[in-house]
Amino acid sequence: MWIITEDKTGCDPDRTGAASVDHDQAAKLSYRFRLLDDDGEIYYEGLSDNDSDFSPLDDFGEPDAGCTEIQYFNAGIWEVL
């Protein structure tokens, strides 16, 4: 499960790309991720319940905006999957 928390594209701010997540589910989303294009520009940031899940990229970032990379924030650094 994942959600987009910040859209850095300047597009529709109401668009999240993820299924509705209620408050109890959102509390379980403890892993920060970001989606980038092939130039390294950050398009989206979000939260996930898994620190190695590609679904935000596969289900949303790639088809929506052409993102090619997902990074998770672990031990104080952004790690590329």
SVG drawing of the C-alpha trace seen along z (x, -y; Angstrom):
<svg xmlns="http://www.w3.org/2000/svg" viewBox="-11 -24 34 29">
<polyline fill="none" stroke="black" stroke-width="0.4" points="0.0,0.0 1.3,-3.5 0.2,-7.1 1.6,-10.1 2.1,-12.9 3.6,-15.6 3.3,-16.3 6.3,-18.3 5.2,-18.4 2.9,-21.5 0.0,-19.6 -3.4,-18.9 -2.7,-19.0 -5.7,-16.7 -4.3,-13.9 -2.6,-11.2 -2.7,-8.0 -3.2,-5.7 -6.3,-4.1 -8.1,-5.7 -6.2,-5.1 -8.0,-5.7 -6.4,-7.1 -5.7,-3.7 -4.0,-2.4 -2.0,-5.6 -0.5,-5.1 1.2,-1.9 2.9,-3.8 6.3,-4.4 8.7,-4.3 9.4,-7.5 9.9,-7.2 10.3,-9.5 9.9,-9.0 12.3,-10.6 12.6,-10.9 15.7,-9.8 17.3,-13.3 17.1,-12.9 14.3,-15.4 12.0,-14.5 8.3,-14.3 6.6,-12.8 7.2,-11.9 5.1,-9.5 4.8,-6.9 4.7,-3.1 4.3,-0.1 7.2,1.6 10.7,0.2 11.3,2.3 8.0,1.9 8.1,0.9 4.3,0.5 4.4,-3.3 6.7,-3.5 5.0,-0.8 1.4,-1.7 1.6,-5.5 5.0,-7.2 5.9,-5.6 2.5,-5.6 1.5,-9.0 4.7,-11.0 7.4,-8.9 9.3,-8.4 12.1,-5.9 13.4,-5.5 12.2,-5.0 14.3,-5.8 13.5,-4.9 14.9,-6.9 16.8,-4.4 19.3,-5.2 19.4,-8.9 20.1,-8.4 18.1,-8.0 18.6,-4.5 17.9,-3.5 16.1,-0.3"/>
</svg>
